[in-house]
Amino acid sequence: MYNICGFIYEVNYKRLISKFRYMEKSKEELDKEILLVAEKIKALRVKAGYTSYETFAFTNDINRVQYYRIEKGQNITLKTLIKVLKIHNLTLQEFFKDLE
């Protein structure tokens, strides 16, 4: 009886560990994609002639701390993303089309 219970426990444990590793890999991939978006937003700012994120935020009526977080890849709302893209005269489609 103990051997069967031990075996079942071990199989379930291995499945759990396998599932956790899969989730971690997906999280890492997602983090990379988020950083690509953040880097592209920063590149748009620099291309527009702003060397400072603070100046860009102030000029475009965006909270300075919020904009800093955007460029660092922290979670933002779609509303904020669309606002930033409108400043650069871009649509969501244009922004994401060459992002890989």
N, C-alpha and C positions, 0 to 999 in steps of 0.2 A: 504494500500500500504506500509506504513512504517513497519508494523508488518512482512510482507512477506520479505521485504528487510533486516530487522533486523535479522530475522530467518536465511536467506541465509548467511548473513555475519557471524553470530554466528557459523553455521555449518562449513563454510569454515575455520574459525579461529580455531575451534576445530580440524579439519583435519590437518591443518598446524602445530599446536602444537603437535599432535600425531606423525606426520611425523618427526618433529624435535627431539622428544624424541627417536624415533627409530634410527635416524641417530646418536644421541649422544651415545646410547647404543652400536651401531656398532663401533663407534670411540673408545670407552672405551675397547671393546673387541680387537680391532686391536692394541691398545696401549699395552695391556697385551701380545699379541703375539710378538710384536716387542721387548718388554723387555725380553721375554723368549729367543729370538734369541741372544740378546745382552749378556745376562747372560751365555749362552752356549759358545759364542765366548770368553768371559772372562775366563770361566772354562777351555777351551782349552789352553789358554795362560798359566794359572797357572799350569795345568797338564804338559805342556812342560817345566816347571821349571823357568818361568819368573815371578818374584814377582812384577815387575814394567812394566806397559804398555809402558812407555817411552823406556825402554831398548828393549822390544820386537819390538816396532816400528822402532827404530834405527837399530837394528840388521837385520831386514827384509826389510829395505828400504821402509817403509811406513811413510807418514807424521805423526808426533807425534800427532798433533791436530786432524787430521782425524781419527786416530786410537782411540783416547780418545772418540770421538763422536760415533764411532761404539760401543764401550763398554757401552756407556750411552744410547743407543737405538735411536740415532738420525738417520735420513734418510741417507741411503748409496746406492750406485749404485750396481747393480749385479756384475759389473766388479770388484769392490772392495771386495765384499763378496767372489767371486771366488778366488781372489788373496789370501785372508786370509785363505781360506780353502785349497788351494794348499800348503801353508806353512805348514799346519798341515797334509798334505797328505790325504785329505778327498774330496770326491765328494759331490755335492749338495744332491744327494740321501742319502748318508751316514749321512750327517749332519742333514737332516730333518726327517729321518726315525723314530727316537724315541722322537721327539720334540712334546710335547703336552701341 
